[in-house]
Amino acid sequence: MSTIKEYIENNKDRFINELVELLKIPSISADSAYKNDMTTMANAIKSSLEKAGCDKVEICETEGYPIVYGEKIIDPKLPTVLVYGHYDVQPPDPLDLWDSAPFEPIIKKTEKHPDGAIFARGACDDKGQLYMHVKALEFMTSNNQLSCNVKFMIEGEEEVGSANLATFVQNNREKLANDVILISDTGMIANDVPSITTGLRGLSYVEVELTGPNRDLHSGLYGGAVANPINILTKMIASLHDDNNHITIPGFYDKVEELSARERAQMAKAPFSLDAYKEALDIDAVYGEKDYSTNERNSIRPTLDVNGIWGGYIGEGAKTVIASKAYAKISMRLVPNQDWEEITQLFKSHFENIAPAGTRVKVTPHHGGQGYVTPIDSVGYKAAAKAYEQTFGKEPIPQRSGGSIPIVSLFEENLKSKTILMGFGLDSDAIHSPNEHFGVWNYLKGIETIPYFYQYFTEMSN
Amino acid sequence: MSTIKEYIENNKDRFINELVELLKIPSISADSAYKNDMTTMANAIKSSLEKAGCDKVEICETEGYPIVYGEKIIDPKLPTVLVYGHYDVQPPDPLDLWDSAPFEPIIKKTEKHPDGAIFARGACDDKGQLYMHVKALEFMTSNNQLSCNVKFMIEGEEEVGSANLATFVQNNREKLANDVILISDTGMIANDVPSITTGLRGLSYVEVELTGPNRDLHSGLYGGAVANPINILTKMIASLHDDNNHITIPGFYDKVEELSARERAQMAKAPFSLDAYKEALDIDAVYGEKDYSTNERNSIRPTLDVNGIWGGYIGEGAKTVIASKAYAKISMRLVPNQDWEEITQLFKSHFENIAPAGTRVKVTPHHGGQGYVTPIDSVGYKAAAKAYEQTFGKEPIPQRSGGSIPIVSLFEENLKSKTILMGFGLDSDAIHSPNEHFGVWNYLKGIETIPYFYQYFTEMSN
């Protein structure tokens, strides 16, 4: 019976090759053109769970893409860990900014990843981080070191709002019953600064359509005389922030939790270099809400960002046209206590409200989710912290993340258990961006750390 | 020897069929994918001029698309008319808004065109209006009624700014020498309200690129902490108009000609129904510069319109991304005395000026041209007015148009002659829009009116 370190040493090439194969499947949930690849991906996850030792694996159909469920119950009296992950990925565009094809994984060394990183869409978010759990399970089952029960729930709609997950969870409370939920879909501060995410932002994602005249018009004959939907849309969107970059939607901040000076001082202790941050993004200045630091702006404060905008002629050359319609995709990151459905409503009424005469506006909610904060005194958090200490040699820092995993609050509500966010990626891994990658060291470190979490969680649960 | 009325009666089906054939050629100058169609189109124009009786026709190469030149000199002592037109068309998109394919012409009756209208991209702008002159020449030559010399200059880059026309005109002043320039590339008020365009707006067309971070970012991890190029671009564009819809670019209005109360009262006499205007566009209100009427806003006042905007994720579904770049195509319609190159510079410096720290802006001028006003006491205008009276039975109304034909001022500067804008299209013909069309009645009326212009112009020139 080998230790996890030995096991990784003997199998790491296979671990990497297996992940590379999964990364070749373009499982893009946002684009229906990839429907078949989504099915291929779900089947690949299913068989990987079977090989890893699950004794019951099934593909559970939903109204959207299926959820892959697997379990290994060694003793009903022992605690149960539920692992959540997602097999879908973000669209790769803009393709021209990738140095290598997004679905032809290659391994390259980088400054932050001297042992090499796997470059591919989904390498970190979330195929790589999800597969760490599969390989950790493989080690535990094949070396008789699984100390408790484990369940896997791997969905295919996380990148498009997990539309069908809630129903699945509500209808399968028994099947999904657990003592702690384990998710690796976040990051850590640095390879030598392990951290555990304790807070997540909520999300409200909407699409807006502004209509002016009933057809595209010649900008010479009509220019200046009718409302130009693009000009108006820019005015409306611009008005959503004031000069201090506060969001102007009435009621938007009503439920925002204000952190105490002490809590903010705590946060400020996390290692952060503004110069390195600006250099990494090649910007000469940061930008954001007045009176808050960069780390606060992207963690404890709500935001409103346009994720996409389009209208009129966007082809080569010039066209002197006034478009009939202009569109934007807008998302708001929310903090704990802000209800995403309420915020979506506030946005909708406000945006409809500010559309001037001569235009018509349509606001279509895409999806959303609640923010979440996890206590650092729970058994799950303490077991995770001890596991990191074991493998990283130092205690992890609790960290608020700006990202959203809407389903975390859904889980707590329906399954009554806490979620531990064990992320092994780095912010610089470019998830959702061209050239997404995941460090080989991080991948293997995750596989090494996870079995200790099972061990300590079982021990501490007694 | 038949009259023009008889000649049209006997040949109108052929006139229509010949135009339909020309409209099948997708001569889109803005998109290099249609290079071959541009060549096909130039050759078609060449042979049509030869068939119409020009005794010298040539395709003149430029650094862009060629200019088709043709002439019929019957007596050097007689006056010479130079006809200008363009064989290129606007891109047809958005394609899904066309009721029939843009390059598969069909004839349909409409409310404004009870005798039917030809639906196709370029039907009115400018293939249909250009071909009226070719058919009028055919009548005059085949019936020995050409009373003066005629020259044709048909270019292929009008819709993309006539980049190479200036050089051609400057290098061919002798060849192009004329007494009056005739252009049908504008409209008239209504079929029972003939009008001649006496004023045109200038144009400055620019493209802007705003760059924030050096790569697309995850909107959760970075949202609120860095300048989002799309949000910033909307702010910058929105700030280009104040609450009264005045343009805020410093110096923009310095040279704008303010019309006298008397001139504005004259303009106000042109028949116009605001209700009909709003109904035709399906808008509940017009929109524009404070203290000016709709007709003034789109004719004697300068404007700034976004013709296209794009950035971030614009595909199906949702992507939580902060784009690295955002773009817009912006055009300004200028009035006489505003210099387009000066305005382009003013825009460029102002726009670069308002880009906040954390972003970089690039402004690329596309093309432009000066505005123009033509006197109504010139021989050319009087001959045209008399020709309209002959065929429409009433005197035409002099009208300022909001559109731009930048080359008109170029002609006056280099060829020292006035331009007469005999437009036979209607504003409702949807030029530059889906379902562009040209009334069969208007097409034939143009062919009928043009020969009288030649006759009266020759008589009045003595």
Contacts between the chains, C-beta under 8 A, distances in Angstrom:
chain1	res1	chain2	res2	distance
A	29	B	317	7.6
A	30	B	315	6.9
A	30	B	316	6.1
A	30	B	317	3.4
A	30	B	318	6.5
A	30	B	319	6.4
A	31	B	315	6.5
A	31	B	316	5.6
A	31	B	317	6.7
A	32	B	316	6.9
A	90	B	319	6.0
A	90	B	321	7.7
A	91	B	313	6.9
A	91	B	315	6.1
A	91	B	317	7.8
A	91	B	319	5.8
A	93	B	313	7.3
A	93	B	315	7.0
A	94	B	216	7.1
A	97	B	215	6.9
A	97	B	216	7.3
A	97	B	324	7.8
A	159	B	318	7.9
A	159	B	319	7.8
A	160	B	317	5.3
A	160	B	318	6.0
A	161	B	318	6.6
A	187	B	221	7.6
A	201	B	220	6.3
A	203	B	220	7.5
A	203	B	320	7.3
A	205	B	318	5.1
A	205	B	320	7.1
A	207	B	318	7.8
A	212	B	283	6.7
A	213	B	281	4.1
A	213	B	282	7.0
A	213	B	283	5.9
A	214	B	281	5.8
A	214	B	282	3.8
A	214	B	283	7.7
A	215	B	97	6.9
A	215	B	281	7.7
A	215	B	430	6.5
A	215	B	433	5.2
A	215	B	434	6.3
A	215	B	435	7.5
A	216	B	94	7.0
A	216	B	97	7.3
A	216	B	432	6.9
A	216	B	433	4.4
A	216	B	434	6.4
A	217	B	281	7.6
A	217	B	432	7.4
A	217	B	433	6.2
A	218	B	403	6.7
A	218	B	431	5.5
A	218	B	432	4.2
A	218	B	433	7.0
A	219	B	303	7.7
A	219	B	305	4.9
A	219	B	307	6.0
A	219	B	331	5.9
A	219	B	333	7.0
A	219	B	432	7.7
A	220	B	201	6.3
A	220	B	203	7.5
A	220	B	298	7.9
A	220	B	333	5.9
A	220	B	401	7.3
A	220	B	402	4.9
A	220	B	403	3.3
A	220	B	404	5.4
A	221	B	187	7.5
A	221	B	298	6.4
A	221	B	401	7.2
A	221	B	402	5.2
A	221	B	403	5.6
A	221	B	427	5.6
A	221	B	431	7.9
A	222	B	298	6.0
A	222	B	402	7.2
A	223	B	298	6.2
A	223	B	303	4.2
A	223	B	305	4.9
A	223	B	331	7.7
A	223	B	333	5.0
A	223	B	402	6.1
A	224	B	288	5.2
A	224	B	289	6.4
A	224	B	297	4.3
A	224	B	298	5.3
A	224	B	301	5.8
A	224	B	302	7.6
A	224	B	303	3.4
A	224	B	305	7.5
A	224	B	333	6.8
A	224	B	402	7.2
A	225	B	286	6.1
A	225	B	287	7.6
A	225	B	288	5.2
A	225	B	294	4.8
A	225	B	295	7.9
A	225	B	297	4.3
A	225	B	298	4.0
A	225	B	402	7.6
A	226	B	281	6.3
A	226	B	283	6.4
A	226	B	286	6.0
A	226	B	287	5.8
A	226	B	288	7.4
A	227	B	283	7.2
A	227	B	285	7.8
A	227	B	286	7.9
A	227	B	287	3.7
A	228	B	305	5.0
A	228	B	306	6.4
A	230	B	305	7.8
A	230	B	306	4.1
A	230	B	307	7.8
A	230	B	308	7.5
A	230	B	309	5.2
A	230	B	328	7.8
A	231	B	237	6.9
A	231	B	238	7.7
A	231	B	241	7.1
A	231	B	304	7.9
A	231	B	305	6.5
A	231	B	306	5.4
A	232	B	287	8.0
A	233	B	234	7.4
A	233	B	309	8.0
A	234	B	233	7.4
A	234	B	234	4.0
A	234	B	235	7.8
A	234	B	237	4.2
A	234	B	238	4.6
A	234	B	306	7.0
A	234	B	309	7.4
A	235	B	234	7.8
A	235	B	238	4.3
A	235	B	241	7.6
A	237	B	231	6.9
A	237	B	234	4.2
A	237	B	238	7.8
A	238	B	231	7.7
A	238	B	234	4.7
A	238	B	235	4.3
A	238	B	237	7.8
A	238	B	238	3.8
A	238	B	239	7.4
A	239	B	238	7.5
A	241	B	231	7.1
A	241	B	235	7.6
A	281	B	213	4.1
A	281	B	214	5.8
A	281	B	215	7.7
A	281	B	217	7.6
A	281	B	226	6.3
A	282	B	213	7.0
A	282	B	214	3.8
A	283	B	212	6.7
A	283	B	213	5.9
A	283	B	214	7.7
A	283	B	226	6.4
A	283	B	227	7.2
A	283	B	358	5.0
A	283	B	359	7.8
A	284	B	357	5.9
A	284	B	358	6.5
A	285	B	227	7.8
A	285	B	356	7.9
A	285	B	357	3.6
A	285	B	358	4.3
A	286	B	225	6.1
A	286	B	226	6.0
A	286	B	227	7.9
A	286	B	358	6.4
A	287	B	225	7.6
A	287	B	226	5.8
A	287	B	227	3.8
A	287	B	232	8.0
A	287	B	356	6.7
A	287	B	357	7.3
A	287	B	358	4.4
A	288	B	224	5.2
A	288	B	225	5.3
A	288	B	226	7.4
A	289	B	224	6.4
A	294	B	225	4.8
A	295	B	225	7.9
A	297	B	224	4.3
A	297	B	225	4.3
A	298	B	220	7.9
A	298	B	221	6.4
A	298	B	222	6.0
A	298	B	223	6.2
A	298	B	224	5.3
A	298	B	225	4.0
A	301	B	224	5.8
A	302	B	224	7.6
A	303	B	219	7.7
A	303	B	223	4.2
A	303	B	224	3.4
A	304	B	231	7.9
A	305	B	219	4.9
A	305	B	223	4.9
A	305	B	224	7.5
A	305	B	228	5.0
A	305	B	230	7.8
A	305	B	231	6.5
A	305	B	322	5.9
A	306	B	228	6.4
A	306	B	230	4.0
A	306	B	231	5.3
A	306	B	234	7.0
A	306	B	311	7.9
A	306	B	312	6.6
A	307	B	219	6.0
A	307	B	230	7.8
A	307	B	312	5.1
A	307	B	313	5.6
A	307	B	318	7.4
A	307	B	319	6.0
A	307	B	320	6.1
A	307	B	321	5.4
A	307	B	322	7.3
A	307	B	323	7.7
A	308	B	230	7.5
A	308	B	311	6.9
A	308	B	312	3.6
A	308	B	313	4.2
A	308	B	314	4.6
A	308	B	315	8.0
A	308	B	319	7.0
A	308	B	321	7.7
A	308	B	323	7.5
A	309	B	230	5.2
A	309	B	234	7.4
A	309	B	309	5.7
A	309	B	310	6.7
A	309	B	311	5.4
A	309	B	312	6.3
A	309	B	314	7.4
A	309	B	326	7.0
A	310	B	309	6.7
A	310	B	310	4.9
A	310	B	311	7.8
A	310	B	314	4.3
A	311	B	306	7.9
A	311	B	308	6.9
A	311	B	309	5.4
A	311	B	310	7.9
A	312	B	306	6.6
A	312	B	307	5.1
A	312	B	308	3.6
A	312	B	309	6.3
A	312	B	329	7.1
A	313	B	91	6.9
A	313	B	93	7.2
A	313	B	307	5.6
A	313	B	308	4.2
A	313	B	329	6.4
A	314	B	308	4.6
A	314	B	309	7.4
A	314	B	310	4.3
A	314	B	327	7.5
A	314	B	329	7.5
A	315	B	30	6.9
A	315	B	31	6.5
A	315	B	91	6.1
A	315	B	93	7.0
A	316	B	30	6.1
A	316	B	31	5.6
A	316	B	32	6.9
A	317	B	29	7.6
A	317	B	30	3.4
A	317	B	31	6.8
A	317	B	91	7.9
A	317	B	160	5.3
A	317	B	366	7.6
A	318	B	30	6.6
A	318	B	159	8.0
A	318	B	160	6.0
A	318	B	161	6.7
A	318	B	205	5.1
A	318	B	207	7.8
A	318	B	307	7.3
A	318	B	329	6.4
A	318	B	331	7.5
A	318	B	366	4.6
A	318	B	367	6.6
A	319	B	30	6.5
A	319	B	90	6.0
A	319	B	91	5.9
A	319	B	159	7.8
A	319	B	307	6.0
A	319	B	308	7.0
A	319	B	329	7.5
A	319	B	432	7.1
A	320	B	203	7.3
A	320	B	205	7.1
A	320	B	307	6.1
A	320	B	331	5.6
A	320	B	404	7.8
A	320	B	432	6.5
A	321	B	90	7.7
A	321	B	307	5.4
A	321	B	308	7.7
A	321	B	432	5.4
A	321	B	433	7.3
A	322	B	305	5.8
A	322	B	307	7.3
A	323	B	307	7.6
A	323	B	308	7.5
A	324	B	97	7.7
A	326	B	309	7.0
A	327	B	314	7.5
A	328	B	230	7.8
A	329	B	312	7.1
A	329	B	313	6.4
A	329	B	314	7.5
A	329	B	318	6.4
A	329	B	319	7.5
A	331	B	219	5.9
A	331	B	223	7.7
A	331	B	318	7.5
A	331	B	320	5.6
A	333	B	219	7.0
A	333	B	220	5.9
A	333	B	223	5.0
A	333	B	224	6.8
A	356	B	285	7.9
A	356	B	287	6.7
A	357	B	284	5.8
A	357	B	285	3.6
A	357	B	287	7.3
A	358	B	283	4.9
A	358	B	284	6.5
A	358	B	285	4.3
A	358	B	286	6.3
A	358	B	287	4.4
A	359	B	283	7.8
A	366	B	317	7.6
A	366	B	318	4.6
A	367	B	318	6.6
A	401	B	220	7.3
A	401	B	221	7.2
A	402	B	220	4.9
A	402	B	221	5.1
A	402	B	222	7.2
A	402	B	223	6.1
A	402	B	224	7.2
A	402	B	225	7.6
A	403	B	218	6.7
A	403	B	220	3.3
A	403	B	221	5.6
A	404	B	220	5.4
A	404	B	320	7.8
A	427	B	221	5.6
A	430	B	215	6.6
A	431	B	218	5.6
A	431	B	221	7.9
A	432	B	216	6.9
A	432	B	217	7.3
A	432	B	218	4.2
A	432	B	219	7.7
A	432	B	319	7.1
A	432	B	320	6.4
A	432	B	321	5.3
A	433	B	215	5.2
A	433	B	216	4.4
A	433	B	217	6.2
A	433	B	218	7.0
A	433	B	321	7.3
A	434	B	215	6.3
A	434	B	216	6.4
A	435	B	215	7.6
